[in-house]
């Protein structure tokens, strides 16, 4: 049977701390190298918060169109098709 000692719990703790520090460093480097000089600001206009400025443009976002869904009748069956 293995004896528990303070040293046996130190290795996973140190490994976790080193991994967290490495991931945090990678996140900081990714943000700094993103190439965006204008982070933008949020402004409230007519009760809606908008992002003004920044590096994201409407053309960068994928847009998919959806057909409007037909409401289900109260009986829970599919709506009858027109003949």
N, C-alpha and C positions, 0 to 999 in steps of 0.2 A: 504494500500500500504506500502510495506516495504521500509524503508529508507536505502540508501547506506551509509556506514561509512567505515573508514579505517580498522576497525577490521573485517568487514565481508569478505574482500578479503584476509585476512591474513591466515585463516585456510586452504583454498585450496593451497596456496603458501607453507606453512609449510609442509603440507601433501605431496606435490610434491617433495620438497627438501628431506624429510625423506625417501620417496620411492626411489629416485635416489641414495641417499647415501647407502641405504640397498642393492640395486642391484649392485652398484659398489663394495661394500664390498664383496658380494657373488662372483662376478667375480674374484676379487683378490684372495680370498680363493681357488676358483676352480683352478686357475692357479698355485698357490703355492702347492697345493696337487695333481697336475697331475702326479707327480712321474718321471718327465723327468729331468735328470741331465745335459744332453747335448742338448742345444737348437738348435744347428746346425748353419751353416753360409751359405750364398749365395755366389757363385763364378761364374764368367762368364768364360765359356770355349767354344771356337769356335763359338762365337756369340749366345750362349744359356746360360741362367742363371740356375744353378743347386743348389739344396739344398744339402750340404755336411754335414753328421752327422745328429743329431736330433733323435727323438724317433719314427719317422714314418718310417716303413719299407714297401717295395713293397707288402709283403704278407698281410698287414693291409688293403689295398685298394681293394674294390670289382671290379672285371673285368668282363665285359660282352662283348661278341663278337656279332657283327652285320653282317648280310649278306650285301654285297655291294648293294646299290640301283641301279636299272637299270635306265639309263637316259630316260626321256620322249622324244618322237619324237616331232618334231616341230609342228605337227598338234594338239598336246595336248591329243591324245588318248593313250590308253594302247598299249604297243608293242605287235605285233602279236606273238603267240607262235609257236615254231617249230613243224612241223608235223612229 
